[in-house]
Amino acid sequence: MHCRDVRSAVSARIDGEEPPPGVRAVAVETHLRGCPECGRWGERARRLRALAAVLDLG
């Protein structure tokens, strides 16, 4: 699985949306365990989403 696909799926998950077609949660989790860059990206995205919620930006 490519990083861009994982990041798309993580972004969808954070926003409460369905993952992109053909992307399985188990594949995303496996990739995240093995790719520190995507793990950090996901954590930053979650923090940004939480900050936006606190600031009522979406």
C-alpha positions as CSV (number, residue, x, y, z in Angstrom):
1,M,0.0,0.0,0.0
2,H,1.3,3.5,-0.9
3,C,1.6,6.3,1.6
4,R,-0.7,8.5,-0.3
5,D,-3.5,5.9,-0.1
6,V,-3.0,5.4,3.6
7,R,-3.0,9.1,4.3
8,S,-6.2,9.5,2.3
9,A,-7.8,6.7,4.3
10,V,-6.6,8.2,7.6
11,S,-7.9,11.6,6.6
12,A,-11.3,10.1,5.8
13,R,-11.4,8.2,9.1
14,I,-10.6,11.4,11.0
15,D,-13.3,13.2,9.2
16,G,-15.8,10.4,9.9
17,E,-16.0,9.5,6.2
18,E,-15.8,6.2,4.4
19,P,-12.3,5.1,3.3
20,P,-11.5,5.3,-0.4
21,P,-12.7,2.5,-2.5
22,G,-10.6,-0.7,-2.2
23,V,-8.8,0.5,0.9
24,R,-9.1,-1.9,3.8
25,A,-8.7,-0.9,7.4
26,V,-6.4,-3.8,8.2
27,A,-4.0,-2.7,5.3
28,V,-4.0,0.8,6.6
29,E,-3.2,-0.3,10.2
30,T,-0.4,-2.6,8.9
31,H,1.1,0.2,6.9
32,L,0.9,2.6,9.8
33,R,2.8,0.1,12.1
34,G,5.6,-0.1,9.5
35,C,5.8,3.5,8.3
36,P,6.8,6.0,10.9
37,E,6.3,8.9,8.5
38,C,2.6,8.0,8.0
39,G,2.2,7.5,11.7
40,R,3.5,10.9,12.4
41,W,1.4,12.4,9.6
42,G,-1.7,10.7,11.1
43,E,-1.0,12.0,14.5
44,R,-0.5,15.6,13.2
45,A,-3.8,15.3,11.3
46,R,-5.7,14.1,14.4
47,R,-4.2,17.0,16.4
48,L,-5.2,19.5,13.7
49,R,-8.7,18.1,13.6
50,A,-9.0,18.4,17.4
51,L,-7.7,21.9,17.4
52,A,-10.1,22.9,14.7
53,A,-13.0,21.5,16.8
54,V,-11.8,23.4,19.8
55,L,-11.6,26.6,17.8
56,D,-14.9,25.7,16.1
57,L,-13.4,25.8,12.6
58,G,-15.0,22.6,11.5
